[in-house]
Amino acid sequence: MDWIIGFLMDLTYVVVLVYIISSFVVQPWHPFRLALDRLLQPVLTPIRRALPQTGGLDFSPFVLLLLVRLIGGLLIYLV
């Protein structure tokens, strides 16, 4: 069971990292970027609401990475 949790953590981690990198190199209307936005916006929007405004910087993907590691580690410990 812990390998499933680890795999899902790693998959989420890779998707978020690809999202961060693509935000710098891919145009916002590109289909690949739109697919990543549709996948991650439901998770990132509540995090953005909870974080204070930081101008043009968006720290919500980094907070998501931290939350995935913390929650995944806790689940692996409990299983």
Secondary structure, DSSP 8 states (H G I E B T S, - for coil): -HHHHHHHHHHHHHHHHHHHHHHHHS-TTSHHHHHHHHHHHHHHHHHHHHS---TT---HHHHHHHHHHHHHHHHHHH-
